[in-house]
Amino acid sequence: MAVWKEKQVFHLKKGEAKKVFFNAAFLSSGHIHYNIQSKDGTNACKIWWTLGPFGKNKDMGIHHNTGKLPIKGILWQKLKMKALQADTTITIHIDVEYVPLQIGYSRRF
């Protein structure tokens, strides 16, 4: 089991959507903590997951100010956020435990 802790800051223009988290690991669990600050004070973003293996979107709705989202992935997942009414700054703190995927092959002689 590996641990991933990181802080990232994203700047989104009004109406812009951006991938803020991607994880390709087996049996991930943890949280993404977020802080949303927009120039007009609404502090709101639309949030959704895209989940593997088939890329299904899971709408999480509109979130305001600060909060956390659970991470429970079987294979891979992407978290996307979209600025709604104004230019927005999003800070995320990642706190995830996961089993890394090993991609490649083994050849025996």
N, C-alpha and C positions, 0 to 999 in steps of 0.2 A: 504494500500500500504506500502510495506517495502522497505528499501534501503540497498544495499550490496556494500560496498567499501572495497577492499582488494588488497594487492600487493603480488605477488608470483614469485619465481625464479625457473626455471627448467634448468637442465643440461642434454643435450642430446649428445650421442655419434653419430659419423657419421652414417647416415642411420637409426637411431632410431626414432620411432614415439612415441608420448606420448599425453595423454589426459591432456590438460592444464586448461580446464574449463568444469564444468557440472552444469546445472541448471534445477531443476525440480520445476517449478513454472508456474502459470497461467498468461498469458499476460505480459511477461517480456519485458522491453525496456531499452536501455542504450548502453554502449560501452565497449569494451575491448581494451585498449591501449597496444601496444607491443613494445618491444625493442629487436632486434635480434643481437647478437654478436657472430661471429664464429672465430675460431683460424686462419683461412686462410684469413680473411678479406672480404670474399664474403657477409657475413651477410644476408644469405638467408634461408628461410624455405618454405616448402610446407604446406599449410593450408587448412583444410576442416572442415565442420560442419557435424554432424550426428544429424538429426532432428526427433523428435517424432511426432506422436505416432508410426510410423512404421519403424523408423531407417533409413530413406533415407539419403544418403550422398550427400552433396552439396559442390563441389570443388570450393575453393576460389583462387586457383592458387598459384604461387610462390610470396612471399612477401620479401622485403629487408628492412634492417635498422629499422626504426620506422614507426608506423602508428596506425590506429584504425579500429576496425571492429564493425559494428552495431549489436546489439542484439535485435531481434524481435522474440520472441518465443511464441507459443500458449500453448504448454504443456511442453516439455523438449527438451534440446539441449546439445550436447557435442562439444567442439572445440578441434581439434587435430592438432598438428604441427609435422613436420618431418624435422630433420637436413639433409641437402643434402650432401655437399662436405667435411665437417669437423665437429669436436666436436663444439657444439653450446650452448650458454647460452641465454635463453629467459626470459625476465622479463615482466610480465603482470600486469596491473592495471585494476581492475574490478570496474565498476561504473554502477550499475544496479538497476532499480526499478522493483518491482514484487509484485504479489499477491501470497502469500504462498499457496501451496496445503495442504489441511488437509486430511491425509490418515487415515482411520479408519471407524468406524461405530457408529451409535447411536442406542440404544435399548430403546424402550419405553414400559412401563408396563401398 
